[in-house]
Amino acid sequence: MKIKKLKNKSFEELKKTLAAARAKLKSLRFERALGGKIKDNQEMKKTKKEIARVLTLINL
């Protein structure tokens, strides 16, 4: 999600987005650890960046 869209969200919505992104990253890591193939190799990288964006906005 782009930073412009995140800026329009409330604090509670940002917290929900953060929780969802962390859960997604956890499942991707778990899937990779089991030896499964991830459909999109860049998905973990994108998810980590989304988490960083949300945390940046929360800490402002």
N, C-alpha and C positions, 0 to 999 in steps of 0.2 A: 504494500500500500504506500502511496506517495505521501510525502510530508504535508502537502497542502490539504489532503483529505483528513489526515490525522489532526491537524491544527483545529479543524472545525468540530472535533469531538469533545465531549465533556470528560472530566476526570474519571468518572465511573466507566464510561465507554472505553477510555484508554486502558483502564485496568482489566476490563473484559478482553480487549484485543490482546493485551500482553499475556494474559492467562492462556488464551487460545493459541497464540504463537508459540509459547513455551511448551504446551501440550503437543503441538504439531512437531516441534523440534525433537521432543522426547520420543515420539513414535517413529520419526525418521531414523534417529540414532539406534533405537531398538531394532528396527527392521534391518538396518545395515549390519548391526552386530550379529544378528542371526544368520548372516550370510546371504540374505535376500538382496535382490537388486532393487535399487531405487529407480523409479521411472525417469525422473529428471535429476541429473547429478547436481544441478545448480540449486535445487530446492532447499537444501540445508543452508547454503550461503545466503539465499534470499530471505529465509526465515530468520537467520541470525541478524541480518541487517534490519529487518522489520522490528525485531526486539530492541535493537539499539536505538532506532528512531523513536519508538514509543517511550523507552526509558529516558531519552533526552528530553522529550516533551514533558514527561511527568516531573522531572527534576528541575525544570525551569522556574 
